[in-house]
Amino acid sequence: MKTIQGQAVGAGAISDDQLDQLNINDGLTQRLMLSFTGVNLPNLDQRSKTDAFCVLWELKGNQKQKRGQTEVVLDNLNPQFVSTIDVAFAFEENQQFLLEVFDADDMNQLHNL
């Protein structure tokens, strides 16, 4: 009888981060892609309409962690954001999120949130 030894294809080639993203090691979480739409936003600009974008935060204790941000939709009080924000949804766990909608007045400062 012959003994076959070897390594499975791909064994050792996947990192813990990649495994976390695939959720193979934890059956109680699921990746969600959240999309957002604004309806009848207040007009915060004087000469045009609101340039809206969303920022999603996850609240953990007294801290908030930024989970993502949408693109800016120019001059629109009913924006439909194209970009999605990926979050990990944990079953049987209380998760709190905060969604903030901003008017982009200075496009160069958006990355500072």
N, C-alpha and C positions, 0 to 999 in steps of 0.2 A: 504494500500500500504506500502510495506516495503522499508526502506532506507538502502542501503548498503554503508557502509563506510569502507575505508581501504586505503592502500597505494599500488600503482602499483608495481608489481614485479620489483626489481632493482632500484626503485626510490630513489634518494639520494645516491646511491652507486657508481656513476660515478663522477670522479673528473674533474675539468676544463681542466687539462692537457690531460686526456684521451679523453675528448670531442674535444679538439683541434686536437689531433692525428687522430680522426675519421672524422674531418672536417664537422661534423653535423651542427655546429653553424655558418658556413660561407660557403655559396655556391659558393664563388668566388675564392676558393683555391682548389688545388688538389695536393696530394702527388705524386711525381715522383721518380722512382728508376733509377738512371743514371748508366750506365756501360761504361767502357772505354777500348780502344784498342790502342796500340802504333804501328806505322808503320815506319820502317826505322829510329829508334832513333839513335843518334850519339853514338859511342862507347866511353865511358868516362873512362873505366878501361884499365890498361896497360897489365895485364896478363890474363884477361878474358873479358867477355862482360858486358855491363851495367846491373846493378841490379835495375830495374826501379820500381817506385811507384808513384802514383798521390795523390795530395792534392787539394781539392776543397774548395775555399773560396767564401763567398758572400760579395760583396762590398756594404757598406752602409755608404754614406758620405765619410769621410776620414779614415774610419776604415774597416778592413776586419775581417770577422768572419769565423772561420773554420767550414765547414759543414760536412767534412768527409775525409777519407783517404783510399786508397786501400791497398791491401797486396803488398809485394815486390815479383816481379817475377825475379828470379835469372838468370843471364847469358843469356839474351834474348833481341835482338834489335827490336823484333816485339811482345811485350807482350800482352796477352789477360787477362785482370784482371777479376777475378772471383767475387770478392766482388763488391757490388753496394753501391752507396751513395744516401740516401733519402733526397730529398729537397721538400719544399713547393713551388709550382708554383702558383703565384697569377695572375689571369686573370686581364687584364686592368691595370697592374702595371708594371713599368719598373724595372726589376731586373737585376743586373749585377753580373756576376760570374767570377772568375779567376781560371783557372786550371793550376797547376804547376806540372811538371814531374821532379822527382829527381832521382839521382843515389845513392843508399844506400851504403855508404862506411862503416858506423858504425851502425850496427843493434841496438845497445843499445841506440842510440840517436834519434831514430825515433819518440818517444813520445814527444819530446821537440818542435816540430813544432807548 
